[in-house]
Amino acid sequence: MEQGLLNDNDWSIVEGELCRAREFAPMATIQNGKIISPSKSLPYASVTIECKKLSHTVQGFIAHKLDFRNLWEAFNERPLSEDEEVLFIWTKKHYKKYAKIFSANMPRLWVMVCPKEAFELETDPNFRPELKGEARWKATRPKAEWKPEVM
């Protein structure tokens, strides 16, 4: 991993694309429902991501509290089984009308826990071509999701 995604300009390369979160490394914690960060200048966490638009895995840094909380819940509070994976969509463009004015301060991640191989099924039409229609949809349907209300 030679590059990192720190700010919106860096993250914009995956705008609207489905990404797989390979690893979640929190720098902050949640205690009694409150996010406790060791420093105001550090991101809340990093996430190792895989995306078809990227040639290799990349470290993305999470700087919004709600994005951090949603990833925390997907990885730490909800039991993630071996036959599941965490997928997300980073976006700065898919806000509801009322939220667009405040988009600079809005969360960016729509986080989902999906069945294993959902990433391949969604991003590669040649992966398991025998799965079509409703069967394909059921194989990719999120088991849990955290979509910010502003999206």
Residue pairs with C-beta under 8 A, 6 or more apart in sequence:
1 48
1 56
1 57
1 58
1 59
2 56
3 10
3 58
3 59
4 10
4 46
4 58
4 59
4 60
4 61
5 11
5 13
5 14
5 49
5 58
5 59
5 60
5 61
6 43
6 61
6 63
7 63
8 92
8 108
11 60
11 90
11 92
11 108
12 92
13 53
13 54
14 49
14 51
14 53
14 54
14 90
15 90
15 91
15 92
15 93
16 89
16 90
16 91
16 93
16 94
17 51
17 52
17 53
17 89
17 90
18 51
18 52
18 87
18 88
18 89
18 119
18 122
18 123
19 49
19 50
19 51
19 87
19 88
19 89
19 90
20 49
20 50
20 51
20 85
20 86
20 87
20 119
21 47
21 48
21 49
21 71
21 74
21 75
21 85
21 86
21 87
21 88
21 111
22 47
22 48
22 49
22 50
22 57
23 47
23 48
24 45
24 46
24 47
24 71
24 72
24 74
24 75
24 76
24 86
25 45
25 46
25 47
25 48
26 44
26 45
26 68
26 72
26 76
27 37
27 38
27 42
27 43
27 44
27 45
27 46
28 35
28 36
28 37
28 38
28 44
28 45
28 68
29 35
29 36
30 36
30 69
30 72
35 44
35 65
35 68
35 69
37 44
43 61
43 62
43 63
44 62
44 63
44 64
44 65
44 67
44 68
45 61
45 62
45 68
45 71
45 72
46 59
46 60
46 61
46 62
47 59
47 60
47 61
47 62
47 71
48 57
48 58
48 59
48 60
49 57
49 58
49 59
49 60
50 57
50 119
51 58
52 123
60 90
62 68
62 71
62 109
64 106
64 107
64 108
64 109
66 107
66 148
67 107
67 108
67 109
67 111
70 107
70 109
70 111
70 146
70 148
71 86
71 88
71 109
71 111
73 111
73 146
74 80
74 86
74 111
74 112
74 113
74 144
74 146
75 86
78 113
78 144
80 86
80 113
82 116
83 115
83 116
84 113
84 114
84 115
84 116
84 143
85 113
85 114
85 115
85 116
85 117
85 118
85 119
86 111
86 112
86 113
86 114
87 111
87 112
87 113
87 114
87 118
87 119
87 122
87 142
88 109
88 110
88 111
88 112
89 109
89 110
90 108
90 109
91 108
91 110
91 151
92 103
92 106
92 108
94 151
95 103
95 106
95 150
95 151
96 150
96 151
99 106
99 150
99 151
106 148
106 150
107 148
107 150
109 146
109 148
110 145
110 146
110 147
110 148
110 151
111 145
111 146
111 147
112 142
112 144
112 145
112 146
113 142
113 143
113 144
113 145
114 140
114 141
114 142
114 143
115 139
115 140
115 141
115 143
117 127
117 128
117 139
118 139
118 140
120 127
120 128
121 127
121 128
121 131
121 136
121 139
121 140
122 140
128 136
128 139
131 139
